[in-house]
Amino acid sequence: MTAKGQPDVLNYEEVKEPKISSPSQIKVKLQSSGVNPIDTKIRKNMTTINNA
């Protein structure tokens, strides 16, 4: 996320391929992604955090 707002603020961005720099790291191929309901609330700046 780069900005808060309505869905029209969402942007598709190309990023550089990450480099593996140590034997303990792995790289996975992303097949799909999604947006959860809480993500939309965060983007709209509508979240409140309640201590349970």
QUILIN-V617069 format. One record per residue. N is the residue number from 0. PHI is phi as a letter, one per 20 degrees, with the letter a starting at -180 (NA if undefined). PSI is psi in degrees with one decimal (NA if undefined). Layout:
n->{N & N}
phi->{PHI & PHI}
psi->{PSI & PSI}
This chain:
n->{0 & 1 & 2 & 3 & 4 & 5 & 6 & 7 & 8 & 9 & 10 & 11 & 12 & 13 & 14 & 15 & 16 & 17 & 18 & 19 & 20 & 21 & 22 & 23 & 24 & 25 & 26 & 27 & 28 & 29 & 30 & 31 & 32 & 33 & 34 & 35 & 36 & 37 & 38 & 39 & 40 & 41 & 42 & 43 & 44 & 45 & 46 & 47 & 48 & 49 & 50 & 51}
phi->{NA & d & b & e & q & f & g & f & e & f & c & e & c & e & c & f & f & f & d & e & d & b & f & e & e & c & c & d & e & e & e & b & b & b & c & e & g & f & f & f & f & f & f & e & m & d & e & c & d & d & f & e}
psi->{132.9 & -13.9 & 153.8 & 154.4 & -165.9 & 172.3 & -26.5 & -9.4 & -18.8 & 137.8 & 141.9 & 129.7 & 139.1 & 137.7 & 157.2 & 147.6 & 128.1 & 146.8 & 139.9 & 122.4 & -3.5 & 156.8 & -17.0 & -3.3 & 152.2 & 160.6 & 132.6 & 150.9 & 124.1 & 123.1 & -31.7 & 168.5 & 170.7 & 172.2 & 124.1 & 158.0 & -38.5 & -31.3 & -40.6 & -36.3 & -39.6 & -43.2 & -34.4 & -1.2 & 40.3 & 14.9 & 147.8 & 145.0 & 119.5 & 132.4 & 128.3 & NA}
